[in-house]
Every structure is written in C-alpha cells, then in structure tokens.
Amino acid sequence: MPSLLEPAYMGSRNFFMSYRSETKNENWLMLHAHQGIELLYVHQGAGTVTLERKQYRLQPGTLFCFQPYQLHKVEVPPLADASYIRTNVTFDPRVIEAYLAPFPKLQSFVRLLAKGTLTEQVFTFAAGDHRFEELLGGYDKARSSVRDEHQEEERALFLLTLLRHLQMEVFPEQALGFPNAEKASGHVERILDWIESRFRLPFELGAMAEELHLSPYHLSHLFKRHTGVTLSDYIAGRRVREACALLANTDKSVGEIAREVGGFSAPYFCQMFKKHKGVTPQSYRAAIRQAYR
C-alpha cells in the first residue's frame, strides 16, 4: 500500500533541526503531523498551539513535545516589529535505538515519548533557566565544524544529551518515581514490554498479572502511580496511536484498522478514537492528507 505521509521533512537520515528560524510580520500557520518526535522550542513570539483538543499559549521559553502522528496546529499572528523565533528538532526514535541499549531507563523514557501516554506535553522554563536552549545552540555550533563521517555520532550524542535533560529536568515525574523507585521502575518497564507485544489483542488484567507475577491490584496501582495514567487508558492510547500510523500511512479501511489494533468493531473503534483525538478516524485521515498536499 502506498505511503500517504512522506518522511522527507526529516531528511534522509530521519533527523531534522532548524535552529532559531525567524518569521517576521507575517501570519504563521502550520497544521501537520509526522512519524517522528518533534520538539518545538520558542525563543520569541506569541500565539497558540492546538493539541489533542486543547489550546496552549505559545510564548518565549516554552517547549512543546509532539508525539509521532499527533496532529497539531501552530498559529502565530503578525505583530508589528515582532518576530517568531523557534528551534525545531524532529527525529525518528529509531535513529538512536542502538545508542540507547546501555541506558535502559533512558530507553524506557524514549519509548514513553514515542508510544506512551504523556500527562504533559507543554513546558515553560523558569526565567534564567537557559540549559535547554544552550544544548540546542551548542549542537548547532558544533555540527558546522564536524566532518561528514562524524556527523552521525555527533547527532546521536546530541539526542542522547537532549533526551537525558528532558528525562531528568523537564519530565521529573518520570525520573524521580516514588519510594522503592528502582524496583517499581523495573516492574513498570516489564509491564510496558508486555503491553507493546500484546496491545493488539483483547486485554485481560488477570492474564497480565499472572504472567508478570504481580497481583492485579498491585499491578494497576503501581502503573498508575508511576506513569500517571491507568492501564486501560494507556492501552487505549497506544491503540489509538497505532491507528493514527495506519490511517496516515496506508489505505486500509477504518474497519480493517479497528480489527488490527484491538479486534474492535468499527463503531466502537470510532467512538474510542474520537474520545482520544477529538475527531473521527475519517476526519483525522482527511486532515493528514490535506496537511501534506
């Protein structure tokens, strides 16, 4: 089946960075989604970002984290003598898979960004906190002087450093956990692995608990406390994200996709999809195609 969502926006290496791009005295409107994780950092400007049926203020010092296939709209109206200055980093998480192997906690965090249910996706840094911005500027300066044969390594090191900063400083709940965090984190990673390999199948808490050697209550409580979402909401979100990828990249019917991501009937799947995305699967597919014409 033909691909309907082109990866060209990230370049042949599935990585794209535009540092301090500037738009002045014109209306900026962008509606899109893509297969990569997108980090949008605002240096200067004022506007709105619409994401998952919610609208957020776009202002200096704000970071937006968009997940793969997550449709979002960025709008910055023209203001006299005012500029919209932003840095955009978009990458396919697969480009750093090999580099993450020695760092299981960071690997789990990246999987959360790519496929998990995020409780927050918009962050405003405190005045005087320029660490994230300095990481962006440092890489932009370094990459211009790195030889071509070393660009891949430099890019991977940059992404690892950037993601580590996100894990430790921007998403503190994912790093700090709670008492007995080491043990709990190990359990949660096993739960996530279990879900990733079986989310397309009907979900049974008892079967999951038995296979992971945890009581159903402990398993549910631990997952909610560590991630901020319930197991059922996480699995539903994972199914919806898989459906988004299929809607974007294939010509499969809604009924086919409903069966593939959970064995659902088309009406139930449409109801679940709209609950999570605010639009029907058909409207999502139409918006994706319109955005990439």
MARRONU-888325 format. One record per residue (C-alpha): x, y, z; residue in three letters; chain; residue number from 1. Coordinates in steps of 0.5 Angstrom, whole numbers. Layout:
BEGIN
+-------+-------+-------+---------+--------+-----+
:    xx :    yy :    zz : residuo : cadena : num :
+-------+-------+-------+---------+--------+-----+
:     X :     Y :     Z :     Ala :      A : NUM :
...
+-------+-------+-------+---------+--------+-----+
! end
This chain:
BEGIN
+-------+-------+-------+---------+--------+-----+
:    xx :    yy :    zz : residuo : cadena : num :
+-------+-------+-------+---------+--------+-----+
:     0 :     0 :     0 :     Met :      A :   1 :
:     3 :     7 :    -2 :     Pro :      A :   2 :
:     5 :    11 :     4 :     Ser :      A :   3 :
:     1 :    18 :     5 :     Leu :      A :   4 :
:     5 :    21 :    10 :     Leu :      A :   5 :
:    12 :    23 :     7 :     Glu :      A :   6 :
:    18 :    23 :    12 :     Pro :      A :   7 :
:    22 :    28 :     7 :     Ala :      A :   8 :
:    21 :    33 :    12 :     Tyr :      A :   9 :
:    26 :    30 :    17 :     Met :      A :  10 :
:    31 :    29 :    11 :     Gly :      A :  11 :
:    35 :    22 :     9 :     Ser :      A :  12 :
:    37 :    21 :    16 :     Arg :      A :  13 :
:    31 :    22 :    19 :     Asn :      A :  14 :
:    33 :    28 :    23 :     Phe :      A :  15 :
:    32 :    35 :    22 :     Phe :      A :  16 :
:    34 :    41 :    26 :     Met :      A :  17 :
:    32 :    48 :    25 :     Ser :      A :  18 :
:    36 :    53 :    30 :     Tyr :      A :  19 :
:    33 :    60 :    31 :     Arg :      A :  20 :
:    29 :    60 :    25 :     Ser :      A :  21 :
:    25 :    67 :    24 :     Glu :      A :  22 :
:    19 :    69 :    22 :     Thr :      A :  23 :
:    17 :    77 :    22 :     Lys :      A :  24 :
:    11 :    81 :    20 :     Asn :      A :  25 :
:     7 :    75 :    17 :     Glu :      A :  26 :
:     2 :    70 :    20 :     Asn :      A :  27 :
:     5 :    63 :    21 :     Trp :      A :  28 :
:     0 :    58 :    21 :     Leu :      A :  29 :
:     2 :    50 :    21 :     Met :      A :  30 :
:    -2 :    44 :    21 :     Leu :      A :  31 :
:     2 :    38 :    21 :     His :      A :  32 :
:     3 :    31 :    24 :     Ala :      A :  33 :
:     9 :    26 :    22 :     His :      A :  34 :
:    12 :    20 :    24 :     Gln :      A :  35 :
:    18 :    23 :    29 :     Gly :      A :  36 :
:    18 :    26 :    35 :     Ile :      A :  37 :
:    18 :    34 :    35 :     Glu :      A :  38 :
:    21 :    38 :    40 :     Leu :      A :  39 :
:    19 :    46 :    39 :     Leu :      A :  40 :
:    22 :    51 :    43 :     Tyr :      A :  41 :
:    20 :    58 :    43 :     Val :      A :  42 :
:    25 :    63 :    43 :     His :      A :  43 :
:    21 :    69 :    42 :     Gln :      A :  44 :
:    14 :    70 :    39 :     Gly :      A :  45 :
:     6 :    70 :    42 :     Ala :      A :  46 :
:     1 :    65 :    39 :     Gly :      A :  47 :
:    -3 :    59 :    40 :     Thr :      A :  48 :
:    -2 :    52 :    40 :     Val :      A :  49 :
:    -8 :    47 :    39 :     Thr :      A :  50 :
:    -6 :    40 :    41 :     Leu :      A :  51 :
:   -11 :    34 :    43 :     Glu :      A :  52 :
:   -17 :    39 :    43 :     Arg :      A :  53 :
:   -13 :    43 :    48 :     Lys :      A :  54 :
:   -10 :    50 :    46 :     Gln :      A :  55 :
:    -4 :    53 :    49 :     Tyr :      A :  56 :
:     0 :    59 :    50 :     Arg :      A :  57 :
:     6 :    60 :    45 :     Leu :      A :  58 :
:    11 :    64 :    49 :     Gln :      A :  59 :
:    18 :    65 :    50 :     Pro :      A :  60 :
:    22 :    60 :    54 :     Gly :      A :  61 :
:    16 :    55 :    52 :     Thr :      A :  62 :
:    18 :    48 :    50 :     Leu :      A :  63 :
:    12 :    43 :    46 :     Phe :      A :  64 :
:    13 :    36 :    45 :     Cys :      A :  65 :
:     9 :    33 :    40 :     Phe :      A :  66 :
:     9 :    25 :    39 :     Gln :      A :  67 :
:     9 :    21 :    33 :     Pro :      A :  68 :
:     3 :    22 :    28 :     Tyr :      A :  69 :
:     0 :    27 :    33 :     Gln :      A :  70 :
:    -4 :    33 :    29 :     Leu :      A :  71 :
:    -2 :    40 :    32 :     His :      A :  72 :
:    -3 :    47 :    30 :     Lys :      A :  73 :
:     1 :    52 :    31 :     Val :      A :  74 :
:    -1 :    59 :    30 :     Glu :      A :  75 :
:     3 :    66 :    31 :     Val :      A :  76 :
:    -1 :    72 :    28 :     Pro :      A :  77 :
:     3 :    78 :    25 :     Pro :      A :  78 :
:     5 :    83 :    30 :     Leu :      A :  79 :
:     9 :    90 :    29 :     Ala :      A :  80 :
:    16 :    89 :    29 :     Asp :      A :  81 :
:    15 :    83 :    33 :     Ala :      A :  82 :
:    19 :    76 :    31 :     Ser :      A :  83 :
:    17 :    69 :    32 :     Tyr :      A :  84 :
:    24 :    65 :    33 :     Ile :      A :  85 :
:    24 :    58 :    34 :     Arg :      A :  86 :
:    28 :    52 :    34 :     Thr :      A :  87 :
:    25 :    45 :    32 :     Asn :      A :  88 :
:    28 :    38 :    33 :     Val :      A :  89 :
:    25 :    33 :    30 :     Thr :      A :  90 :
:    27 :    26 :    29 :     Phe :      A :  91 :
:    25 :    18 :    28 :     Asp :      A :  92 :
:    27 :    15 :    35 :     Pro :      A :  93 :
:    29 :     9 :    31 :     Arg :      A :  94 :
:    36 :    13 :    29 :     Val :      A :  95 :
:    38 :    13 :    37 :     Ile :      A :  96 :
:    36 :     6 :    38 :     Glu :      A :  97 :
:    43 :     3 :    38 :     Ala :      A :  98 :
:    46 :     8 :    43 :     Tyr :      A :  99 :
:    40 :     7 :    48 :     Leu :      A : 100 :
:    42 :     0 :    49 :     Ala :      A : 101 :
:    47 :     1 :    55 :     Pro :      A : 102 :
:    42 :     6 :    58 :     Phe :      A : 103 :
:    35 :     2 :    60 :     Pro :      A : 104 :
:    32 :     8 :    64 :     Lys :      A : 105 :
:    33 :    13 :    58 :     Leu :      A : 106 :
:    31 :     8 :    53 :     Gln :      A : 107 :
:    24 :     7 :    57 :     Ser :      A : 108 :
:    24 :    14 :    57 :     Phe :      A : 109 :
:    24 :    15 :    50 :     Val :      A : 110 :
:    19 :     9 :    49 :     Arg :      A : 111 :
:    15 :    13 :    53 :     Leu :      A : 112 :
:    16 :    20 :    49 :     Leu :      A : 113 :
:    15 :    16 :    42 :     Ala :      A : 114 :
:     9 :    11 :    44 :     Lys :      A : 115 :
:     7 :    12 :    51 :     Gly :      A : 116 :
:     1 :    17 :    54 :     Thr :      A : 117 :
:     4 :    23 :    56 :     Leu :      A : 118 :
:     1 :    27 :    62 :     Thr :      A : 119 :
:     4 :    34 :    60 :     Glu :      A : 120 :
:     7 :    36 :    53 :     Gln :      A : 121 :
:     8 :    43 :    54 :     Val :      A : 122 :
:    13 :    46 :    59 :     Phe :      A : 123 :
:    15 :    53 :    61 :     Thr :      A : 124 :
:    22 :    54 :    63 :     Phe :      A : 125 :
:    23 :    59 :    69 :     Ala :      A : 126 :
:    27 :    65 :    68 :     Ala :      A : 127 :
:    34 :    65 :    68 :     Gly :      A : 128 :
:    34 :    57 :    66 :     Asp :      A : 129 :
:    37 :    57 :    59 :     His :      A : 130 :
:    40 :    50 :    60 :     Arg :      A : 131 :
:    36 :    47 :    54 :     Phe :      A : 132 :
:    37 :    53 :    50 :     Glu :      A : 133 :
:    44 :    52 :    51 :     Glu :      A : 134 :
:    44 :    45 :    49 :     Leu :      A : 135 :
:    41 :    47 :    42 :     Leu :      A : 136 :
:    46 :    52 :    41 :     Gly :      A : 137 :
:    52 :    48 :    43 :     Gly :      A : 138 :
:    50 :    43 :    38 :     Tyr :      A : 139 :
:    48 :    48 :    32 :     Asp :      A : 140 :
:    55 :    51 :    33 :     Lys :      A : 141 :
:    59 :    44 :    33 :     Ala :      A : 142 :
:    55 :    41 :    27 :     Arg :      A : 143 :
:    58 :    46 :    23 :     Ser :      A : 144 :
:    65 :    44 :    24 :     Ser :      A : 145 :
:    64 :    37 :    25 :     Val :      A : 146 :
:    67 :    33 :    19 :     Arg :      A : 147 :
:    62 :    29 :    15 :     Asp :      A : 148 :
:    64 :    22 :    17 :     Glu :      A : 149 :
:    63 :    24 :    24 :     His :      A : 150 :
:    56 :    27 :    24 :     Gln :      A : 151 :
:    52 :    21 :    25 :     Glu :      A : 152 :
:    56 :    20 :    32 :     Glu :      A : 153 :
:    55 :    28 :    34 :     Glu :      A : 154 :
:    48 :    28 :    32 :     Arg :      A : 155 :
:    47 :    21 :    37 :     Ala :      A : 156 :
:    51 :    24 :    42 :     Leu :      A : 157 :
:    47 :    31 :    42 :     Phe :      A : 158 :
:    40 :    27 :    42 :     Leu :      A : 159 :
:    42 :    23 :    48 :     Leu :      A : 160 :
:    44 :    29 :    52 :     Thr :      A : 161 :
:    38 :    33 :    50 :     Leu :      A : 162 :
:    33 :    27 :    52 :     Leu :      A : 163 :
:    37 :    26 :    58 :     Arg :      A : 164 :
:    36 :    33 :    60 :     His :      A : 165 :
:    28 :    32 :    58 :     Leu :      A : 166 :
:    28 :    26 :    63 :     Gln :      A : 167 :
:    32 :    29 :    69 :     Met :      A : 168 :
:    29 :    36 :    69 :     Glu :      A : 169 :
:    23 :    37 :    64 :     Val :      A : 170 :
:    19 :    31 :    66 :     Phe :      A : 171 :
:    22 :    30 :    73 :     Pro :      A : 172 :
:    16 :    25 :    75 :     Glu :      A : 173 :
:    19 :    20 :    70 :     Gln :      A : 174 :
:    26 :    21 :    73 :     Ala :      A : 175 :
:    24 :    21 :    81 :     Leu :      A : 176 :
:    19 :    16 :    81 :     Gly :      A : 177 :
:    17 :    15 :    89 :     Phe :      A : 178 :
:    20 :    10 :    95 :     Pro :      A : 179 :
:    23 :     4 :    92 :     Asn :      A : 180 :
:    23 :     7 :    85 :     Ala :      A : 181 :
:    29 :     3 :    83 :     Glu :      A : 182 :
:    24 :    -4 :    84 :     Lys :      A : 183 :
:    18 :     0 :    81 :     Ala :      A : 184 :
:    21 :     2 :    75 :     Ser :      A : 185 :
:    23 :    -5 :    73 :     Gly :      A : 186 :
:    16 :    -7 :    74 :     His :      A : 187 :
:    14 :    -2 :    70 :     Val :      A : 188 :
:    19 :    -3 :    64 :     Glu :      A : 189 :
:    16 :   -10 :    64 :     Arg :      A : 190 :
:     9 :    -8 :    64 :     Ile :      A : 191 :
:    11 :    -3 :    58 :     Leu :      A : 192 :
:    14 :    -9 :    55 :     Asp :      A : 193 :
:     8 :   -14 :    56 :     Trp :      A : 194 :
:     3 :    -8 :    53 :     Ile :      A : 195 :
:     8 :    -7 :    47 :     Glu :      A : 196 :
:     8 :   -14 :    45 :     Ser :      A : 197 :
:     0 :   -15 :    46 :     Arg :      A : 198 :
:    -4 :    -9 :    45 :     Phe :      A : 199 :
:    -7 :   -11 :    39 :     Arg :      A : 200 :
:   -10 :   -17 :    43 :     Leu :      A : 201 :
:   -16 :   -16 :    48 :     Pro :      A : 202 :
:   -13 :   -14 :    54 :     Phe :      A : 203 :
:   -14 :   -18 :    61 :     Glu :      A : 204 :
:   -12 :   -16 :    67 :     Leu :      A : 205 :
:   -12 :   -23 :    71 :     Gly :      A : 206 :
:    -7 :   -26 :    65 :     Ala :      A : 207 :
:    -3 :   -20 :    65 :     Met :      A : 208 :
:    -2 :   -20 :    73 :     Ala :      A : 209 :
:    -1 :   -28 :    73 :     Glu :      A : 210 :
:     5 :   -27 :    67 :     Glu :      A : 211 :
:     8 :   -22 :    71 :     Leu :      A : 212 :
:     8 :   -25 :    78 :     His :      A : 213 :
:     4 :   -19 :    81 :     Leu :      A : 214 :
:    -3 :   -18 :    84 :     Ser :      A : 215 :
:    -8 :   -15 :    79 :     Pro :      A : 216 :
:    -9 :    -9 :    85 :     Tyr :      A : 217 :
:    -1 :    -8 :    86 :     His :      A : 218 :
:     0 :    -8 :    78 :     Leu :      A : 219 :
:    -6 :    -3 :    77 :     Ser :      A : 220 :
:    -4 :     1 :    83 :     His :      A : 221 :
:     4 :     1 :    81 :     Leu :      A : 222 :
:     3 :     3 :    74 :     Phe :      A : 223 :
:    -2 :     9 :    75 :     Lys :      A : 224 :
:     3 :    12 :    81 :     Arg :      A : 225 :
:     9 :    11 :    77 :     His :      A : 226 :
:     6 :    14 :    70 :     Thr :      A : 227 :
:     0 :    18 :    72 :     Gly :      A : 228 :
:    -5 :    14 :    68 :     Val :      A : 229 :
:    -9 :     8 :    68 :     Thr :      A : 230 :
:    -7 :     1 :    65 :     Leu :      A : 231 :
:   -14 :     2 :    61 :     Ser :      A : 232 :
:   -12 :     9 :    59 :     Asp :      A : 233 :
:    -5 :     7 :    57 :     Tyr :      A : 234 :
:    -7 :     1 :    53 :     Ile :      A : 235 :
:   -13 :     5 :    49 :     Ala :      A : 236 :
:    -8 :    11 :    48 :     Gly :      A : 237 :
:    -3 :     6 :    45 :     Arg :      A : 238 :
:    -8 :     3 :    40 :     Arg :      A : 239 :
:   -10 :    10 :    38 :     Val :      A : 240 :
:    -3 :    12 :    36 :     Arg :      A : 241 :
:    -2 :     5 :    32 :     Glu :      A : 242 :
:    -9 :     7 :    29 :     Ala :      A : 243 :
:    -6 :    14 :    27 :     Cys :      A : 244 :
:     0 :    11 :    24 :     Ala :      A : 245 :
:    -4 :     6 :    20 :     Leu :      A : 246 :
:    -9 :    12 :    18 :     Leu :      A : 247 :
:    -3 :    16 :    16 :     Ala :      A : 248 :
:     1 :    11 :    12 :     Asn :      A : 249 :
:    -4 :     6 :     9 :     Thr :      A : 250 :
:   -10 :     6 :     5 :     Asp :      A : 251 :
:   -13 :     1 :    10 :     Lys :      A : 252 :
:   -21 :     2 :    12 :     Ser :      A : 253 :
:   -23 :     4 :    18 :     Val :      A : 254 :
:   -26 :    -3 :    20 :     Gly :      A : 255 :
:   -19 :    -6 :    18 :     Glu :      A : 256 :
:   -15 :    -2 :    23 :     Ile :      A : 257 :
:   -21 :    -3 :    28 :     Ala :      A : 258 :
:   -19 :   -10 :    28 :     Arg :      A : 259 :
:   -12 :   -10 :    27 :     Glu :      A : 260 :
:   -11 :    -5 :    33 :     Val :      A : 261 :
:   -15 :    -9 :    38 :     Gly :      A : 262 :
:   -20 :   -13 :    35 :     Gly :      A : 263 :
:   -26 :    -8 :    35 :     Phe :      A : 264 :
:   -32 :    -7 :    31 :     Ser :      A : 265 :
:   -32 :     0 :    27 :     Ala :      A : 266 :
:   -37 :     4 :    31 :     Pro :      A : 267 :
:   -33 :     2 :    38 :     Tyr :      A : 268 :
:   -27 :     4 :    35 :     Phe :      A : 269 :
:   -29 :    11 :    32 :     Cys :      A : 270 :
:   -32 :    12 :    39 :     Gln :      A : 271 :
:   -25 :    11 :    42 :     Met :      A : 272 :
:   -21 :    15 :    37 :     Phe :      A : 273 :
:   -26 :    21 :    38 :     Lys :      A : 274 :
:   -25 :    21 :    45 :     Lys :      A : 275 :
:   -18 :    21 :    45 :     His :      A : 276 :
:   -17 :    25 :    39 :     Lys :      A : 277 :
:   -23 :    30 :    39 :     Gly :      A : 278 :
:   -24 :    28 :    31 :     Val :      A : 279 :
:   -26 :    21 :    28 :     Thr :      A : 280 :
:   -21 :    17 :    24 :     Pro :      A : 281 :
:   -24 :    19 :    17 :     Gln :      A : 282 :
:   -23 :    27 :    19 :     Ser :      A : 283 :
:   -16 :    25 :    22 :     Tyr :      A : 284 :
:   -14 :    22 :    16 :     Arg :      A : 285 :
:   -17 :    27 :    11 :     Ala :      A : 286 :
:   -13 :    33 :    16 :     Ala :      A : 287 :
:    -7 :    29 :    15 :     Ile :      A : 288 :
:    -8 :    28 :     7 :     Arg :      A : 289 :
:    -9 :    36 :     7 :     Gln :      A : 290 :
:    -3 :    38 :    11 :     Ala :      A : 291 :
:     1 :    34 :     6 :     Tyr :      A : 292 :
:    -2 :    36 :     0 :     Arg :      A : 293 :
+-------+-------+-------+---------+--------+-----+
! end
